[in-house]
Amino acid sequence: MSVSSPYRLNVNEQAEKLAQFMVRADEMHALGRDLGISNRSRIVFAGMGSSHFGSYEIWESFSRLGLPAWWMPASELIDVGAGLLTPGTLLCLTSQSGESAEVTQVLKQCDLSKIEILGITNDPNSNLAKHSNYLVDLKAGPEATVSTKTYLNTLAAMRLVFSEVTNSYESVRTSLLRTVDAIETYVSDLDSHIESAEELFPYKKNYVCVGRGVAGASSQTAGLILKEAAKMSIEGTTAASFRHGPIEIAGPDLSITFFDHGTEPHNALNVKLASDVIASGSSVTWIGDKGIGTKLPSPDRNGSDQRICDTLSFQTLSFALAARTGVQAGSFAYASKVTDTL
């Protein structure tokens, strides 16, 4: 592995950039109050790729509270926005560049006159920023290739801005500050963690990452990032979706990685699925503290943000798997940092 590759340097900077973002925690909380979520007729979360998965936890929280919230890729919003974005809607658009093709198309074709936009982006001069009524500048600094710093800061921004709704600001702030320390410690020994992941992760024909609930958003993000950064065909899906048909690939040729946050009933359901595929001859690896199979490296999760810890785990795995495929982790062959083509 190259400790000086652009991707690796960005991974190394994550704790610092998250700590800098946390200086603005009170500002993010105040912004959340200004949004007036309880008075909104609709709240729609949209983005693409990891930017889209960054808002999943908040959508799930709002749905549990009975709030009128939608969560969909910006590509789908292009098709249905005319009917969905009714007067009074708050549209939360996330795009690290602020210039992704689908987000730009939404801004171009949808009637924005009767809605308000919360833009979350790393570029305050972007198209998204210019169209936003409320703006979160991620301030993650330049990012060379695969999403790293911007993704972590997006996760933090989501939790801080919307903590007012669940009256959880102090606990969220405390958890995120604890997370800064946890990932700083973890990254200081990243080479060792990469070597461990390379030794522990099985050699198989088929690879799948699964999870449930918020951890399911991590498993899907992992599938995206591992394909992008390590050039390996690794499916990211939910554990429930895997039960419905894809389980037919279970057997000696399958490696399945569980993202699990230890909450019930998800943990018990994951353990049951893991036991079933182990019985078929599949290999099971586990990201989280409470599970079966082979445990993969992760930051200290005690009091930390679980999804940020998940991210460091699949980033670690991306370096290990890139070494197997003989590519520089995070380098682009066909994609680019900003996807500007529909």
Contacts in CASP RR format, 6 or more apart in sequence:
PFRMAT RR
TARGET T0000
AUTHOR 0000-0000-0000
METHOD contacts of the structure
MODEL  1
MSVSSPYRLNVNEQAEKLAQFMVRADEMHALGRDLGISNRSRIVFAGMGS
SHFGSYEIWESFSRLGLPAWWMPASELIDVGAGLLTPGTLLCLTSQSGES
AEVTQVLKQCDLSKIEILGITNDPNSNLAKHSNYLVDLKAGPEATVSTKT
YLNTLAAMRLVFSEVTNSYESVRTSLLRTVDAIETYVSDLDSHIESAEEL
FPYKKNYVCVGRGVAGASSQTAGLILKEAAKMSIEGTTAASFRHGPIEIA
GPDLSITFFDHGTEPHNALNVKLASDVIASGSSVTWIGDKGIGTKLPSPD
RNGSDQRICDTLSFQTLSFALAARTGVQAGSFAYASKVTDTL
1 8 0 8 1.000
1 191 0 8 1.000
1 194 0 8 1.000
1 319 0 8 1.000
1 322 0 8 1.000
1 323 0 8 1.000
1 329 0 8 1.000
2 8 0 8 1.000
2 328 0 8 1.000
2 329 0 8 1.000
3 191 0 8 1.000
5 328 0 8 1.000
5 329 0 8 1.000
5 330 0 8 1.000
5 331 0 8 1.000
6 144 0 8 1.000
6 145 0 8 1.000
6 330 0 8 1.000
7 144 0 8 1.000
7 145 0 8 1.000
7 146 0 8 1.000
7 148 0 8 1.000
7 229 0 8 1.000
7 328 0 8 1.000
7 329 0 8 1.000
7 330 0 8 1.000
7 331 0 8 1.000
8 319 0 8 1.000
8 329 0 8 1.000
9 144 0 8 1.000
10 143 0 8 1.000
10 144 0 8 1.000
10 145 0 8 1.000
10 146 0 8 1.000
10 148 0 8 1.000
10 149 0 8 1.000
11 148 0 8 1.000
11 187 0 8 1.000
11 190 0 8 1.000
11 315 0 8 1.000
12 187 0 8 1.000
12 190 0 8 1.000
13 148 0 8 1.000
13 149 0 8 1.000
14 148 0 8 1.000
14 149 0 8 1.000
14 152 0 8 1.000
14 183 0 8 1.000
14 187 0 8 1.000
14 312 0 8 1.000
15 180 0 8 1.000
15 183 0 8 1.000
15 184 0 8 1.000
15 187 0 8 1.000
16 184 0 8 1.000
17 139 0 8 1.000
17 140 0 8 1.000
17 141 0 8 1.000
17 149 0 8 1.000
17 152 0 8 1.000
17 153 0 8 1.000
18 149 0 8 1.000
18 152 0 8 1.000
18 153 0 8 1.000
18 156 0 8 1.000
18 176 0 8 1.000
18 179 0 8 1.000
18 180 0 8 1.000
18 183 0 8 1.000
18 308 0 8 1.000
19 180 0 8 1.000
20 139 0 8 1.000
21 138 0 8 1.000
21 139 0 8 1.000
21 140 0 8 1.000
21 153 0 8 1.000
21 156 0 8 1.000
21 157 0 8 1.000
22 156 0 8 1.000
22 173 0 8 1.000
22 176 0 8 1.000
22 177 0 8 1.000
22 180 0 8 1.000
24 139 0 8 1.000
25 160 0 8 1.000
25 173 0 8 1.000
25 176 0 8 1.000
28 136 0 8 1.000
28 157 0 8 1.000
28 160 0 8 1.000
28 161 0 8 1.000
29 160 0 8 1.000
29 161 0 8 1.000
29 163 0 8 1.000
29 164 0 8 1.000
29 169 0 8 1.000
29 173 0 8 1.000
31 134 0 8 1.000
31 136 0 8 1.000
31 161 0 8 1.000
32 161 0 8 1.000
32 162 0 8 1.000
32 163 0 8 1.000
32 164 0 8 1.000
33 164 0 8 1.000
34 134 0 8 1.000
35 90 0 8 1.000
35 118 0 8 1.000
35 134 0 8 1.000
35 161 0 8 1.000
37 43 0 8 1.000
37 62 0 8 1.000
37 67 0 8 1.000
37 90 0 8 1.000
37 162 0 8 1.000
37 164 0 8 1.000
37 165 0 8 1.000
38 165 0 8 1.000
40 68 0 8 1.000
40 88 0 8 1.000
40 89 0 8 1.000
40 90 0 8 1.000
41 68 0 8 1.000
41 86 0 8 1.000
41 87 0 8 1.000
41 88 0 8 1.000
41 89 0 8 1.000
42 68 0 8 1.000
42 69 0 8 1.000
42 70 0 8 1.000
42 84 0 8 1.000
42 85 0 8 1.000
42 86 0 8 1.000
42 88 0 8 1.000
42 89 0 8 1.000
42 90 0 8 1.000
43 62 0 8 1.000
43 67 0 8 1.000
43 68 0 8 1.000
43 69 0 8 1.000
43 70 0 8 1.000
43 89 0 8 1.000
43 90 0 8 1.000
43 92 0 8 1.000
44 69 0 8 1.000
44 70 0 8 1.000
44 71 0 8 1.000
44 72 0 8 1.000
44 77 0 8 1.000
44 84 0 8 1.000
44 85 0 8 1.000
44 89 0 8 1.000
44 90 0 8 1.000
44 91 0 8 1.000
44 92 0 8 1.000
45 52 0 8 1.000
45 55 0 8 1.000
45 58 0 8 1.000
45 59 0 8 1.000
45 69 0 8 1.000
45 70 0 8 1.000
45 71 0 8 1.000
45 72 0 8 1.000
45 92 0 8 1.000
45 94 0 8 1.000
46 52 0 8 1.000
46 55 0 8 1.000
46 71 0 8 1.000
46 72 0 8 1.000
46 73 0 8 1.000
46 74 0 8 1.000
46 76 0 8 1.000
46 77 0 8 1.000
46 91 0 8 1.000
46 92 0 8 1.000
46 93 0 8 1.000
46 94 0 8 1.000
46 103 0 8 1.000
46 106 0 8 1.000
47 55 0 8 1.000
47 73 0 8 1.000
47 74 0 8 1.000
47 93 0 8 1.000
47 94 0 8 1.000
47 95 0 8 1.000
47 100 0 8 1.000
47 102 0 8 1.000
47 103 0 8 1.000
48 73 0 8 1.000
48 74 0 8 1.000
48 75 0 8 1.000
48 95 0 8 1.000
48 100 0 8 1.000
48 102 0 8 1.000
48 103 0 8 1.000
48 339 0 8 1.000
49 73 0 8 1.000
49 221 0 8 1.000
49 224 0 8 1.000
50 96 0 8 1.000
50 147 0 8 1.000
50 151 0 8 1.000
50 154 0 8 1.000
50 221 0 8 1.000
50 224 0 8 1.000
50 225 0 8 1.000
51 94 0 8 1.000
51 95 0 8 1.000
51 96 0 8 1.000
51 100 0 8 1.000
51 120 0 8 1.000
51 147 0 8 1.000
51 151 0 8 1.000
51 154 0 8 1.000
52 73 0 8 1.000
52 74 0 8 1.000
52 94 0 8 1.000
53 217 0 8 1.000
53 218 0 8 1.000
53 220 0 8 1.000
53 221 0 8 1.000
53 224 0 8 1.000
54 94 0 8 1.000
54 151 0 8 1.000
54 154 0 8 1.000
54 155 0 8 1.000
54 158 0 8 1.000
54 217 0 8 1.000
54 221 0 8 1.000
54 307 0 8 1.000
55 71 0 8 1.000
55 92 0 8 1.000
55 94 0 8 1.000
55 158 0 8 1.000
56 71 0 8 1.000
56 214 0 8 1.000
56 217 0 8 1.000
57 155 0 8 1.000
57 158 0 8 1.000
57 159 0 8 1.000
57 214 0 8 1.000
57 217 0 8 1.000
57 307 0 8 1.000
58 158 0 8 1.000
58 159 0 8 1.000
58 162 0 8 1.000
59 69 0 8 1.000
59 70 0 8 1.000
59 71 0 8 1.000
60 213 0 8 1.000
60 214 0 8 1.000
61 162 0 8 1.000
61 165 0 8 1.000
61 166 0 8 1.000
62 69 0 8 1.000
62 162 0 8 1.000
62 165 0 8 1.000
63 69 0 8 1.000
65 165 0 8 1.000
65 166 0 8 1.000
67 165 0 8 1.000
70 84 0 8 1.000
72 80 0 8 1.000
73 102 0 8 1.000
74 93 0 8 1.000
74 95 0 8 1.000
74 100 0 8 1.000
74 102 0 8 1.000
74 103 0 8 1.000
74 105 0 8 1.000
74 106 0 8 1.000
75 102 0 8 1.000
75 342 0 8 1.000
77 84 0 8 1.000
77 102 0 8 1.000
77 106 0 8 1.000
77 110 0 8 1.000
78 102 0 8 1.000
78 105 0 8 1.000
78 106 0 8 1.000
78 109 0 8 1.000
81 106 0 8 1.000
81 110 0 8 1.000
82 110 0 8 1.000
82 111 0 8 1.000
85 91 0 8 1.000
85 110 0 8 1.000
85 111 0 8 1.000
85 112 0 8 1.000
85 115 0 8 1.000
86 114 0 8 1.000
86 115 0 8 1.000
87 114 0 8 1.000
87 115 0 8 1.000
88 114 0 8 1.000
88 115 0 8 1.000
88 116 0 8 1.000
89 114 0 8 1.000
89 115 0 8 1.000
89 116 0 8 1.000
90 115 0 8 1.000
90 116 0 8 1.000
90 117 0 8 1.000
90 118 0 8 1.000
91 115 0 8 1.000
91 116 0 8 1.000
91 117 0 8 1.000
91 118 0 8 1.000
92 117 0 8 1.000
92 118 0 8 1.000
92 119 0 8 1.000
92 120 0 8 1.000
93 103 0 8 1.000
93 106 0 8 1.000
93 107 0 8 1.000
93 117 0 8 1.000
93 118 0 8 1.000
93 119 0 8 1.000
93 120 0 8 1.000
93 128 0 8 1.000
93 132 0 8 1.000
94 119 0 8 1.000
94 120 0 8 1.000
94 121 0 8 1.000
94 154 0 8 1.000
95 103 0 8 1.000
95 119 0 8 1.000
95 120 0 8 1.000
95 121 0 8 1.000
95 126 0 8 1.000
95 128 0 8 1.000
96 121 0 8 1.000
96 122 0 8 1.000
96 138 0 8 1.000
96 140 0 8 1.000
96 143 0 8 1.000
96 147 0 8 1.000
96 150 0 8 1.000
96 151 0 8 1.000
96 154 0 8 1.000
97 121 0 8 1.000
97 122 0 8 1.000
97 123 0 8 1.000
97 126 0 8 1.000
97 337 0 8 1.000
97 338 0 8 1.000
98 104 0 8 1.000
98 121 0 8 1.000
98 122 0 8 1.000
98 123 0 8 1.000
98 126 0 8 1.000
98 127 0 8 1.000
98 128 0 8 1.000
98 129 0 8 1.000
99 123 0 8 1.000
99 126 0 8 1.000
99 127 0 8 1.000
99 128 0 8 1.000
99 338 0 8 1.000
99 340 0 8 1.000
100 338 0 8 1.000
100 339 0 8 1.000
100 340 0 8 1.000
101 339 0 8 1.000
101 340 0 8 1.000
101 341 0 8 1.000
101 342 0 8 1.000
102 342 0 8 1.000
103 127 0 8 1.000
103 128 0 8 1.000
104 127 0 8 1.000
104 128 0 8 1.000
104 340 0 8 1.000
105 342 0 8 1.000
107 127 0 8 1.000
107 128 0 8 1.000
107 131 0 8 1.000
112 131 0 8 1.000
116 133 0 8 1.000
116 134 0 8 1.000
117 128 0 8 1.000
117 131 0 8 1.000
117 132 0 8 1.000
117 133 0 8 1.000
117 134 0 8 1.000
118 132 0 8 1.000
118 133 0 8 1.000
118 134 0 8 1.000
118 135 0 8 1.000
118 136 0 8 1.000
118 161 0 8 1.000
119 128 0 8 1.000
119 129 0 8 1.000
119 132 0 8 1.000
119 134 0 8 1.000
119 135 0 8 1.000
119 136 0 8 1.000
120 136 0 8 1.000
120 138 0 8 1.000
120 154 0 8 1.000
120 157 0 8 1.000
120 158 0 8 1.000
121 128 0 8 1.000
121 129 0 8 1.000
121 135 0 8 1.000
121 136 0 8 1.000
121 137 0 8 1.000
121 138 0 8 1.000
122 137 0 8 1.000
122 138 0 8 1.000
122 139 0 8 1.000
122 140 0 8 1.000
122 141 0 8 1.000
122 143 0 8 1.000
122 150 0 8 1.000
122 153 0 8 1.000
123 129 0 8 1.000
124 135 0 8 1.000
124 137 0 8 1.000
129 135 0 8 1.000
129 137 0 8 1.000
136 157 0 8 1.000
136 161 0 8 1.000
138 149 0 8 1.000
138 150 0 8 1.000
138 153 0 8 1.000
138 154 0 8 1.000
138 157 0 8 1.000
139 153 0 8 1.000
140 149 0 8 1.000
140 150 0 8 1.000
140 152 0 8 1.000
140 153 0 8 1.000
141 149 0 8 1.000
143 149 0 8 1.000
143 150 0 8 1.000
143 337 0 8 1.000
144 337 0 8 1.000
145 229 0 8 1.000
145 330 0 8 1.000
145 331 0 8 1.000
145 332 0 8 1.000
145 337 0 8 1.000
146 225 0 8 1.000
146 228 0 8 1.000
146 229 0 8 1.000
146 318 0 8 1.000
146 330 0 8 1.000
147 225 0 8 1.000
148 315 0 8 1.000
151 221 0 8 1.000
151 311 0 8 1.000
152 183 0 8 1.000
152 308 0 8 1.000
152 311 0 8 1.000
155 305 0 8 1.000
155 307 0 8 1.000
155 308 0 8 1.000
155 311 0 8 1.000
156 176 0 8 1.000
156 305 0 8 1.000
156 308 0 8 1.000
159 172 0 8 1.000
159 176 0 8 1.000
159 305 0 8 1.000
160 169 0 8 1.000
160 172 0 8 1.000
160 173 0 8 1.000
160 176 0 8 1.000
163 169 0 8 1.000
163 172 0 8 1.000
163 173 0 8 1.000
175 303 0 8 1.000
175 304 0 8 1.000
175 305 0 8 1.000
176 305 0 8 1.000
176 308 0 8 1.000
178 303 0 8 1.000
178 304 0 8 1.000
179 299 0 8 1.000
179 303 0 8 1.000
179 304 0 8 1.000
179 305 0 8 1.000
179 308 0 8 1.000
179 309 0 8 1.000
182 299 0 8 1.000
182 300 0 8 1.000
182 301 0 8 1.000
182 304 0 8 1.000
182 309 0 8 1.000
183 299 0 8 1.000
183 304 0 8 1.000
183 308 0 8 1.000
183 309 0 8 1.000
183 312 0 8 1.000
185 299 0 8 1.000
185 300 0 8 1.000
186 193 0 8 1.000
186 297 0 8 1.000
186 298 0 8 1.000
186 299 0 8 1.000
186 300 0 8 1.000
186 312 0 8 1.000
187 312 0 8 1.000
190 316 0 8 1.000
190 319 0 8 1.000
193 297 0 8 1.000
193 316 0 8 1.000
194 316 0 8 1.000
194 319 0 8 1.000
194 320 0 8 1.000
194 323 0 8 1.000
195 320 0 8 1.000
196 296 0 8 1.000
196 297 0 8 1.000
197 296 0 8 1.000
197 297 0 8 1.000
197 316 0 8 1.000
197 317 0 8 1.000
197 319 0 8 1.000
197 320 0 8 1.000
198 320 0 8 1.000
198 321 0 8 1.000
198 323 0 8 1.000
198 324 0 8 1.000
200 285 0 8 1.000
200 294 0 8 1.000
200 295 0 8 1.000
200 296 0 8 1.000
201 255 0 8 1.000
201 285 0 8 1.000
201 296 0 8 1.000
201 317 0 8 1.000
201 320 0 8 1.000
201 321 0 8 1.000
202 255 0 8 1.000
202 283 0 8 1.000
202 285 0 8 1.000
202 294 0 8 1.000
203 324 0 8 1.000
204 253 0 8 1.000
204 254 0 8 1.000
204 255 0 8 1.000
204 283 0 8 1.000
205 253 0 8 1.000
205 254 0 8 1.000
206 249 0 8 1.000
206 253 0 8 1.000
206 254 0 8 1.000
206 255 0 8 1.000
207 232 0 8 1.000
207 233 0 8 1.000
207 234 0 8 1.000
207 235 0 8 1.000
207 254 0 8 1.000
207 255 0 8 1.000
207 256 0 8 1.000
207 257 0 8 1.000
208 234 0 8 1.000
208 235 0 8 1.000
208 236 0 8 1.000
208 237 0 8 1.000
208 242 0 8 1.000
208 246 0 8 1.000
208 249 0 8 1.000
208 254 0 8 1.000
208 255 0 8 1.000
208 256 0 8 1.000
208 257 0 8 1.000
209 219 0 8 1.000
209 220 0 8 1.000
209 222 0 8 1.000
209 223 0 8 1.000
209 226 0 8 1.000
209 234 0 8 1.000
209 235 0 8 1.000
209 236 0 8 1.000
209 237 0 8 1.000
209 256 0 8 1.000
209 257 0 8 1.000
209 259 0 8 1.000
209 314 0 8 1.000
210 216 0 8 1.000
210 219 0 8 1.000
210 236 0 8 1.000
210 237 0 8 1.000
210 238 0 8 1.000
210 239 0 8 1.000
210 241 0 8 1.000
210 242 0 8 1.000
210 256 0 8 1.000
210 257 0 8 1.000
210 258 0 8 1.000
210 259 0 8 1.000
210 270 0 8 1.000
210 273 0 8 1.000
211 218 0 8 1.000
211 219 0 8 1.000
211 238 0 8 1.000
211 239 0 8 1.000
211 258 0 8 1.000
211 259 0 8 1.000
211 260 0 8 1.000
211 266 0 8 1.000
211 270 0 8 1.000
212 238 0 8 1.000
212 239 0 8 1.000
212 240 0 8 1.000
212 260 0 8 1.000
212 266 0 8 1.000
212 269 0 8 1.000
212 270 0 8 1.000
213 238 0 8 1.000
213 266 0 8 1.000
214 261 0 8 1.000
214 306 0 8 1.000
214 307 0 8 1.000
215 259 0 8 1.000
215 260 0 8 1.000
215 261 0 8 1.000
215 266 0 8 1.000
215 306 0 8 1.000
215 307 0 8 1.000
215 310 0 8 1.000
216 238 0 8 1.000
216 239 0 8 1.000
216 259 0 8 1.000
217 307 0 8 1.000
218 259 0 8 1.000
218 287 0 8 1.000
218 306 0 8 1.000
218 307 0 8 1.000
218 310 0 8 1.000
218 311 0 8 1.000
218 314 0 8 1.000
219 236 0 8 1.000
219 237 0 8 1.000
219 238 0 8 1.000
219 239 0 8 1.000
219 257 0 8 1.000
219 258 0 8 1.000
219 259 0 8 1.000
220 236 0 8 1.000
220 237 0 8 1.000
220 238 0 8 1.000
221 310 0 8 1.000
221 311 0 8 1.000
221 314 0 8 1.000
222 234 0 8 1.000
222 236 0 8 1.000
222 257 0 8 1.000
222 259 0 8 1.000
222 310 0 8 1.000
222 314 0 8 1.000
222 317 0 8 1.000
223 234 0 8 1.000
223 235 0 8 1.000
223 236 0 8 1.000
223 314 0 8 1.000
224 236 0 8 1.000
225 314 0 8 1.000
225 315 0 8 1.000
225 318 0 8 1.000
226 232 0 8 1.000
226 234 0 8 1.000
226 314 0 8 1.000
226 317 0 8 1.000
226 318 0 8 1.000
226 321 0 8 1.000
227 233 0 8 1.000
227 234 0 8 1.000
228 330 0 8 1.000
228 335 0 8 1.000
229 315 0 8 1.000
229 318 0 8 1.000
229 322 0 8 1.000
229 329 0 8 1.000
229 330 0 8 1.000
230 317 0 8 1.000
230 318 0 8 1.000
230 319 0 8 1.000
230 321 0 8 1.000
230 322 0 8 1.000
230 324 0 8 1.000
230 325 0 8 1.000
230 327 0 8 1.000
230 329 0 8 1.000
230 330 0 8 1.000
231 322 0 8 1.000
231 325 0 8 1.000
231 327 0 8 1.000
231 333 0 8 1.000
232 321 0 8 1.000
232 324 0 8 1.000
232 325 0 8 1.000
234 321 0 8 1.000
235 246 0 8 1.000
237 246 0 8 1.000
239 258 0 8 1.000
239 266 0 8 1.000
239 269 0 8 1.000
239 270 0 8 1.000
239 273 0 8 1.000
242 256 0 8 1.000
242 273 0 8 1.000
243 273 0 8 1.000
247 276 0 8 1.000
247 277 0 8 1.000
250 256 0 8 1.000
250 276 0 8 1.000
250 277 0 8 1.000
250 280 0 8 1.000
250 281 0 8 1.000
250 282 0 8 1.000
251 277 0 8 1.000
251 280 0 8 1.000
251 281 0 8 1.000
251 282 0 8 1.000
252 280 0 8 1.000
252 281 0 8 1.000
252 282 0 8 1.000
254 277 0 8 1.000
254 280 0 8 1.000
254 281 0 8 1.000
254 282 0 8 1.000
254 283 0 8 1.000
255 282 0 8 1.000
255 283 0 8 1.000
255 284 0 8 1.000
255 285 0 8 1.000
256 274 0 8 1.000
256 277 0 8 1.000
256 282 0 8 1.000
256 283 0 8 1.000
256 284 0 8 1.000
256 285 0 8 1.000
257 284 0 8 1.000
257 285 0 8 1.000
257 286 0 8 1.000
257 287 0 8 1.000
257 296 0 8 1.000
257 317 0 8 1.000
258 270 0 8 1.000
258 273 0 8 1.000
258 274 0 8 1.000
258 284 0 8 1.000
258 285 0 8 1.000
258 286 0 8 1.000
258 287 0 8 1.000
258 291 0 8 1.000
259 287 0 8 1.000
259 288 0 8 1.000
259 310 0 8 1.000
260 266 0 8 1.000
260 267 0 8 1.000
260 270 0 8 1.000
260 286 0 8 1.000
260 287 0 8 1.000
260 288 0 8 1.000
260 290 0 8 1.000
260 291 0 8 1.000
261 267 0 8 1.000
261 288 0 8 1.000
261 306 0 8 1.000
262 288 0 8 1.000
262 289 0 8 1.000
262 290 0 8 1.000
262 291 0 8 1.000
267 290 0 8 1.000
267 291 0 8 1.000
270 291 0 8 1.000
271 291 0 8 1.000
271 292 0 8 1.000
274 284 0 8 1.000
274 286 0 8 1.000
274 291 0 8 1.000
274 292 0 8 1.000
274 293 0 8 1.000
275 292 0 8 1.000
277 284 0 8 1.000
278 284 0 8 1.000
278 292 0 8 1.000
278 293 0 8 1.000
283 294 0 8 1.000
284 292 0 8 1.000
284 293 0 8 1.000
284 294 0 8 1.000
285 293 0 8 1.000
285 294 0 8 1.000
285 295 0 8 1.000
285 296 0 8 1.000
286 292 0 8 1.000
286 293 0 8 1.000
286 294 0 8 1.000
286 295 0 8 1.000
286 296 0 8 1.000
287 295 0 8 1.000
287 296 0 8 1.000
287 298 0 8 1.000
287 310 0 8 1.000
287 313 0 8 1.000
287 314 0 8 1.000
288 295 0 8 1.000
288 298 0 8 1.000
288 301 0 8 1.000
288 309 0 8 1.000
288 313 0 8 1.000
289 301 0 8 1.000
296 313 0 8 1.000
296 316 0 8 1.000
296 317 0 8 1.000
297 313 0 8 1.000
297 316 0 8 1.000
298 309 0 8 1.000
298 310 0 8 1.000
298 312 0 8 1.000
298 313 0 8 1.000
299 308 0 8 1.000
299 309 0 8 1.000
299 312 0 8 1.000
299 313 0 8 1.000
300 309 0 8 1.000
301 309 0 8 1.000
318 329 0 8 1.000
318 330 0 8 1.000
319 329 0 8 1.000
322 328 0 8 1.000
322 329 0 8 1.000
322 330 0 8 1.000
323 329 0 8 1.000
END
